[in-house]
């Protein structure tokens, strides 16, 4: 699903242009993108998933998307803060 509907591409673009200060807002937008892309996939497959299955997939997918993007955003912010503090202390920082 991630590759066939373009979810990874659209979330990467969103991440690249996102400048919001609220930690949870990006996660909400990424979750909304996941739900949109799931519907595109389901329609593209001609309604391949039963309504009960769609509900379970939406709930599980939304939880996973929200939690992973929230964790990723938190990690990126901590890494950026760590690099900034090292640079302000005169410690050499190498990029991986």
C-alpha positions, -999 to 999 in steps of 0.1 A, spaced: 0 0 0 28 24 9 43 22 -26 13 17 -48 -7 47 -36 22 71 -31 19 74 7 56 74 13 62 101 -14 35 124 -1 46 120 36 82 127 26 71 158 8 50 169 37 79 162 61 103 183 39 80 213 38 66 210 73 75 239 96 49 236 123 58 239 159 31 216 173 46 181 177 13 162 172 0 182 142 23 166 116 13 132 130 -24 141 125 -17 152 89 3 120 81 -25 99 96 -51 117 74 -28 110 44 -28 74 53 -66 72 55 -69 90 22 -44 67 5 -61 36 19 -94 47 3 -76 54 -30 -61 19 -28 -95 3 -19 -113 21 -48 -84 12 -72 -88 -24 -63 -126 -23 -69 -136 -24 -32 -114 -54 -24 -118 -51 14 -151 -58 32 -165 -30 52 -157 -46 85 -121 -52 73 -118 -16 61 -128 -4 96 -101 -26 113 -75 -16 88 -83 21 92 -81 20 130 -49 -1 130 -33 20 102 -42 53 119 -27 42 152 5 30 136 9 61 114 2 85 143 25 68 167 54 62 143 53 98 130 51 112 165 81 91 176 100 100 144 93 137 149 103 136 186 135 118 176 144 143 149 138 172 172 160 157 199 187 149 174 186 185 161 188 199 196 217 176 204 236 187 173 229 223 181 241 220 216 273 202 205 280 229 179 274 257 204 299 240 227 325 238 200 323 200 196 328 187 161 296 171 146 299 147 117 270 139 95 264 102 90 
